[in-house]
Amino acid sequence: MPLSRSGVFEASTDARLVRFSESVSFDSRLYPQDIRGSKVHAEMLCRVGILTEEESAAIQTALSEIEVELDQGKLPLRIEMEDIHMHIEQALIDRLGDVGRKLHTGRSRNDQVATDIRLWVRQACDQIDRLLADLQRAFLSRCTKDAGVILPAYTHLQRAQPVLASHYWLAYIEKLSRDRSRLADCRKRANVCPLGAAAVAGTSIPIDRHWTAEKLGFEGVAANSIDISSDRDFAVEAAFVLTMIAEHLSGWAEEWILWSTVEFGFIKLPHKFCTGSSIMPQKINPDTLELTRGKTARVVGNLQTLLVLIKGLPLAYNRDLQEDKPPLFDSFDTVQACLELAIPIVEESELQIESIAARIDQGYLDATTLMEALILKGMPQRTAHHHVGSLVGVARKKKIALADLSNEDFASVDPELFTHADSLRSALGVAGAVAAYKSYGSSQPLEVQHQIDRWTQLLAVKSPPQNSLH
Ligand code: ARG
């Protein structure tokens, strides 16, 4: 008989409901958090005189033993016992009898599960943050490796302007930095202690919630038991932050899938992260990147699931909330898996310098620089824009680069250009265009180096080894 079934029931639970309502199949991974919370709760009950020193000590020892059993997979998980909280409490009662029956004093499963998930999310956020920092470091290390390489920047996936490869890598570092800041913000709101809110109204047992919260490393104690026993905002926030990470990874994956094609020929992906075809022997497919892009769908879906789950829920705890865990866990697991592969792919892929250079002069990447050179000589922007468009037209017809236009070609567009042609030509070509950038945040080599130095400092502290989320 499950512990939650009091003497009020006139019949035992229907087997179909047992199967329908269990959550142990997915919440068992909360056991380390559940045991940690229970240990601190028992210690607190002892401090306020509800448990004796001996009772509290016995509970601590038994909970440690139960944790070892769970670590080793020796505690059988049975759907009849509903969830992980019940399993642990029942195992305690099996060991300690009436002493075990005292643990649930001054708490409910509502604040208990809320505490467990918050502890879990806090740790999971830290782990994702370490991986994000490592991915930033991977992009940063490419800046040295690819120093001086010029790539086309695209808008509308059409060749736009030349940029340093490092400028691309810094763009990803910035995106990931926003992800880390969102994650830190979400962690702050998750890091509030619900334990002691009990079912909904608090408790008449003289518990010390502040002591419990501090012992569990929470930054604060939730001030309203009705709110905190059912609040899942932090879970939705985490799912959103993870969605943004997945979206960023998905954009990167798509870009490198394109770059690895024969058509682009920009990058060679490490073969150990590619797969072959069972029929076409020549194929080297970028499946890791495709799956990174594809798995974003489920992360977006999980966010949607959580948003719909809490829609219209009256205060306070409703059993619907049990459904928060599968999407929340899945988003963390999926993003973790994507990051774990993104890091070595970013580190180990090789830019195809020769094939990039062979076609870097195609697409008139220096046209905007030419326009700006005319503006700097006093020509109104709209006029310069029009003239350079005409010059691109002339060059395209002659199948030559802007730098190869003759003085007469310049004059054919505007006679005034004839005298400027030589000085204009010196700023052309992709290297000239890159050197000509001036603005903060541009691809100007010194500007880029300044950003590389800034990130080198910011990312200097190496992450400690990662723990598993499981
Ligand atoms: N398994 C439940 C969940 O995850 C635990 C809380 C159940 N509370 C209750 N009053 N039935 O939400």
Residues whose N, C-alpha, C, O or C-beta is under 5 A from the ligand:
A	BS01	LIG	S23 D83 R109 N110 V113 L321 Q322
